[in-house]
Amino acid sequence: MPTLVCLPLVMVMTPMTDLLQLPQNERLALAIALWDSLDDQARDGALPLDPGLCAELDRRWTAHLSNPGDALAWDEMRSQLGIG
């Protein structure tokens, strides 16, 4: 799990190009802070899913709840895919 960095509470206008130069862990902390600053309604609208994808996600979640023992650990899945 990445280490999160506390960002200063001072409001500063920083150009996007400067933000993109931040170290990876600080960019991640900023992205999480921005996402967490959204209310539920904004989050729901931020990543709209089409009905077909929603149905597939629901089907997979129901299948998992019916048989959680069939799930693979992320490390095992990466290994099977040859990416880890």
C-alpha positions in Angstrom: 0.0 0.0 0.0 1.4 3.4 -0.9 2.4 5.8 1.8 0.2 8.8 1.9 1.7 12.3 2.3 -0.2 15.0 4.3 -0.6 18.0 2.1 -0.4 21.5 3.5 -3.7 23.2 4.3 -2.6 26.4 2.6 -4.6 27.2 -0.5 -2.2 27.9 -3.3 -2.9 28.1 -7.0 -0.5 25.7 -8.5 -0.2 25.1 -12.3 -1.2 21.6 -13.4 2.3 21.2 -15.0 3.8 21.7 -11.5 1.4 19.2 -9.9 2.3 16.6 -12.5 6.0 17.0 -11.5 5.2 15.9 -7.9 6.5 12.5 -6.8 4.2 9.6 -7.5 3.1 9.2 -3.8 2.3 12.9 -3.5 0.2 12.9 -6.8 -1.6 9.8 -5.4 -2.3 11.6 -2.1 -3.6 14.6 -4.0 -5.9 12.5 -6.2 -7.3 10.8 -3.1 -7.8 14.1 -1.3 -9.6 15.5 -4.4 -11.8 12.4 -4.7 -12.6 12.4 -1.0 -13.6 16.1 -1.2 -16.6 15.2 -3.5 -20.0 14.4 -2.1 -21.8 11.2 -2.9 -23.8 12.8 -5.7 -20.7 14.2 -7.4 -18.9 10.8 -7.1 -21.9 9.0 -8.6 -21.9 11.3 -11.6 -18.2 11.4 -12.0 -17.9 7.8 -13.4 -21.2 7.0 -15.1 -21.6 3.3 -16.0 -23.7 2.1 -18.9 -26.6 -0.2 -18.1 -24.8 -3.2 -19.6 -21.7 -2.7 -17.5 -23.8 -2.2 -14.3 -25.6 -5.5 -15.0 -22.3 -7.3 -15.5 -20.9 -5.9 -12.3 -24.1 -6.9 -10.4 -23.9 -10.4 -11.9 -20.3 -10.8 -10.9 -20.9 -9.5 -7.4 -23.8 -11.9 -6.9 -21.7 -14.8 -8.1 -18.9 -13.8 -5.7 -21.3 -13.6 -2.8 -22.7 -17.0 -3.7 -19.2 -18.6 -3.8 -16.5 -16.3 -2.2 -14.1 -19.3 -2.0 -13.7 -19.2 -5.8 -12.0 -15.8 -5.7 -8.3 -15.5 -6.3 -5.9 -13.3 -4.5 -4.6 -10.4 -6.6 -1.0 -11.8 -6.4 -2.2 -15.1 -7.7 -4.2 -13.5 -10.5 -1.2 -11.4 -11.6 0.9 -14.6 -11.6 -1.6 -16.5 -13.7 -1.7 -13.5 -16.2 2.1 -13.5 -16.3 2.4 -9.9 -15.0 3.7 -10.4 -11.5 
